[in-house]
Amino acid sequence: MSLQQEINKRKTFGIVSHPDAGKTTLTEKLLLFGGAIQVAGAVKSNKIKKTTTSDFMEIERQRGISVATSVMGFAYRGKQINILDTPGHADFAEDTFRTLTAVDSAIVVVDIAKGVEAQTRKLVKVCRMRATPLIFFVNKMDREGLDAFDILDQIEGELNVSVVPLSWPIGMGQRFKGVYNIYEEQLSLFRPHAKQSESETIIISDIKTDELEEHIGEEDAAVLREEIEMITSVYPKFEKEDYLKGEICPVFFGSAVNNFGVKEMLDCFVDIAPPPLTRETNVRLVQPEEENFSGFIFKIHANMDPKHRDRIAFLRICSGEFKRNTNYLHVRQEKKIKFSQPTAFMAAQKTIVETAYPGDVIGLYDSGNFKIGDTLTEGEVMRYVGIPTFSPEKFRIVENNDPMQYKKFYKGLDQLMDEGVAQLFIRTLDNKRIIGTVGALQFEVIQYRMEHEYGARVRYEPLRLFKAAWITGKPEDIKAFTSRRKRDIALDKKGDPVFLAETQWTLNSVKENHPEISFSFTSEY
Ligand code: G4P
């Protein structure tokens, strides 16, 4: 098969949702369709369960599961589908944001009862930054929830996207009868407690036909006709091109746990979702069909076994063909490396691959060479851009608790930051190390991993900060500002200056007084 054919075959995407909306359940159903797993329950949720007391062994166990399910590949209708898993837990949102840079499209799961939730907002925002094509799956139609039009309004209003429903529910909860697949003009009837194969699909290309009454009764048929008419007049006609540009988002309705409405979405996804896309580097755009291999690391996972310190770095292939045991340029380190055990993941199975193509994600065993954002090429000096890092929301000063173990302390911190567990800032005034995270859980994870993996005992000191804002401007302005505000300045891992704002008010007033400086809550790896 030619490189072009390999590329056209691939669809690499992520499923995102607020925890509990049904991401894991949907993933599992997709894998069942693809034959990647045979029984339900084979994919364990990688979400860190919402325990208030953190059980570290549980976190460790779940981290292990999430390595296995980081990438789930399966074949469906002649396509190679790669699902990149994203942690649902809000405290690990940064990990999810980075994973979203490695996908070409995404599916957003929304719970009909809960509507758009906090994590949905954040994750869709990140997708919108890159104009990632999105499909929405409104889940749990077997339960009572919002009116279907209301959920569409909510998605549009709160997420700032335009939607086009491609399937439409008939009733909900106890009265849920099924969906009308607008995309394929078919009626799928919901049989509660029936197996997926027993759900009935009827081709109804003209919903005016009396046949509709036979299947769903007079009342529902009338409502459906009326609603479909409304949809046609209110929402734009579905155009694949608009979806690919990220301008409209198709919406499907269903019930993942009942495997209902999922196939409709998957079939449409396979038709419309983009193959591996052109990607941006600091010097030029790279086309997937270019002969020379290139790719970037978007995720690093430490080994669970403390005796083996090696890690797995996840590489998204962006162009050309990746070959095992071939020398590639590690651009940041300016050195050649080859990989003898590049690993592909298929649900819970791992296999060593000889070759991999754009859109694929492979795991590379790493003894500390990689950082998130690193680029590998066949020799060209370029760096993939666009992996975002956001201002943390929680901060603590981290101190070494064992004066004899400074080396271990620095090494551990360094490696955990390379993995992207949290962000480290060094305050210029006193060289104190400040750890910034999205959630409180990471502080405990860091403390635990520092001790168990690196033999370094750490303690934290509280630090009340609102946000860390990256500052840019003319070099002389930055110099003047940083020396005036020394107390509030720190350097990030790349050595870029950040302003540590104690409160929203301080930040606003500093912004007002220093129009020559730009403050940003986002940076890039
Ligand atoms: P997540 O990965 O997005 O966090 O969600 P997950 O799939 O784990 O689903 C969260 C809960 O919602 C699960 O119930 C799951 O069974 C349920 N669920 C998923 N899809 C549907 C649906 O279409 N209808 C209904 N009624 N429920 C659905 P749980 O009780 O938390 O877990 P479990 O014991 O069922 O696994």
Residues whose N, C-alpha, C, O or C-beta is under 5 A from the ligand:
A	BS01	G4P	S17 H18 P19 D20 A21 G22 K23 T24 T25 L26 S45 G88 N139 K140 M141 D142 R143 G254 S255 A256 V257 N258
